[in-house]
Every structure is written in structure tokens, then in C-alpha cells.
Amino acid sequence: MDSALETDRLWEDRDVRFDVPLSQMKMRPGERLIDHLDSIEDTKGNNGERGRLMVTNLRIIWHSKTLPRINLSVGFNSVINISTRSAESKLRGSTEALYILTRCNNTRFEFIFTNLVPDTPRLFTSVLAVQRAYETTKMYRDLKLRGALISNKTLRLLPLEEVYDKVNGVWNLSSDQGNLGTFYITNVRLVWHAEINETFNVSIPYIQMRAVKIRDSKFGTALVIESLKNAGGYVLGFRIDPVEKLNEVMKEIHSLYRVYSANPIFGVQYQVEDRLEPLDQVTVQYEEDDIEITDDNASSDAFVVSVDY
């Protein structure tokens, strides 16, 4: 039985993109607008241009007010460093600005944003606070091997996480003998750990799953989970007996994946004090650009199981 998941690859938090079409400025499922500021200058790239800056739980979006086709999308995962220093703005002169250093596809980009409203630290506080919240919630979004996932044979739950099922007697097929362990199926991810060594484990968020299949292996019928290329391109194999139970687990994973995909939980929580306007009131409408953006080719690594295709 095959089942390739209908995955909308999460790029918003990982990429740096310039002059994107309207479709890529819209919030993806699970993305939330946290703050917006209406008088922000892109001092390095568009000095003298007044624009709007939006902070979501995944990225920073800036666009020119006079020509919204001029815009930026800066994912928080690409950020290397955030600092404040003096900058020369055509609209404000010498003033304190927000410097953001990023890296995407082995290329570094620096952005300088200046708040044109004097005597307000909101630009700095919002971006810095959301970046910190993003960095501390990567378990919601990243595949993790051999992490601090288990304590006393119990899953360490994330703040917004709920366990829907615990399945004992699950063999991980990473060695010639296999390793007996336990599945935790939650609303965010699938976690497996070995019974005799809790540090031998894997956490697979639904957002990083490419396919869930049942395949023949040298161990017999196996549940095979493939991760996306940007998550390492891993092939993870598990055996559950009897086969009827294996089919039940796969159906449960698919069901929870569909629920998750409709409204993903990315884990980033932050709320500014001021009340925000609805997103449609702060997003400028403009014609769709015919732009093609090619994904980078991440390296693949068969991590767990050898299966017969």
C-alpha cells in the first residue's frame, strides 16, 4: 500500500525571497500575523522608500507602500543574527535601525530596517521576541534524531501537544537485529524511542513527512515513513505485528496528518499589546507576478531501513 502525502512544503520560515507574487505574501495554513508596522524603511535595499513590515510566526514580510511589487520575505530559520546599530536613512537621517543577517542557500543577505516613527522600540521588540519564540519551538517543525524526547519512558510533551495514541511493540529497522520500542502518535508529530535506550529515538513532525507507505523489507511487512528533502530525505522503517495493527497505525497517522495540515501548529506564541487589524486590511492587493522559484536540492540520506520497491 502506497500513500504519498499531499505536502505543501514549508518554505516561509526557511527561505529569503525577493519581490514575490501576492500568493507567496499570503499567510499559509497555520501562519499567524503577530504584528505589523506601517512606517518602516528598508534602509539597505530601498533607502528612502516607506513601507509596511509584517511579523508572522514564521517570517518577516516587508513591502513598499507605493509599489507593493517591491517586497521581501525573510524566514526566521534563515536568521543568523539580529542587532541594532546606527544607520543612515534618507527619510530620518542618522538613526538606530534593526540589522538582520541571514543565510539562505549558502548565500548571506543583510537587511536594515528603520522605523520612521520616532521614539518607539516596537520594531525591535516585536522582531526580537518572535525570533526568540521561533528558536525555542523548533521541535514542532524539525525532524530530530536522538534528542531529549523521553523522560522515564514518557514523552516530553510540547506546550500545545496532545498524545492521541501510544503503540508498544514497534520495531525500528535500523540494524540487522532491529530495535524494539514505542510509538507516540500526537497532534503534532510521530515519536519513536527504543525500550532499552531512550536516547535512541526520532521525532518526525507531520509537516516534514513526504510519504507514509507499507512496504516489504528483509524484516517482513514494514511501515515506511519518508521525510522531505529539506528534513534530510530520511527513510524510516518500522515493523508492527500483526499486520492488521500495522494498517490501523498507518490509517491513524494519515487521519491526524490531514487534521494537522488543515491548521498546522508551529508552536510560536507571542502577542503584542496593541490590537491588530485584520490581515486583509493590512495586505495590499496587486496583480500576480509570473515568477518561478526553484527549490534547492537537499541531500538525501537513507537513515533507517532498506525496503524493496
Buried (B, 14 or more C-beta within 10 A) or exposed (E): EEBEBEBEEBBBBBBBBEBBBBEBBEBBEBBBBBBBBBBBBBBBBBBEBBBBBBBBBBBBBBBBBEBBBBBBBBBBBBBEEBEEEEBEBEBBEEBBBBBBBBBBEEEEBEBBBBBBEEEEEBBBEBBBBBBBBBEEBBBBBBBBBEBEBBEEEBBEEBEBBEBEBEBEEBBBBBEEEBBBBBBBBBBBBBBBBBBEEBEBBBBBBBBBBBBBBBBEBEBEBBBBBBBBBBBBBBBBBBBBEEEEEBBBBBEBBBEBBEEBBEEBBBBBEBEBEEEBEEBEEBBBEBEEEEEEEEEEEEEEEEBBBEBEE
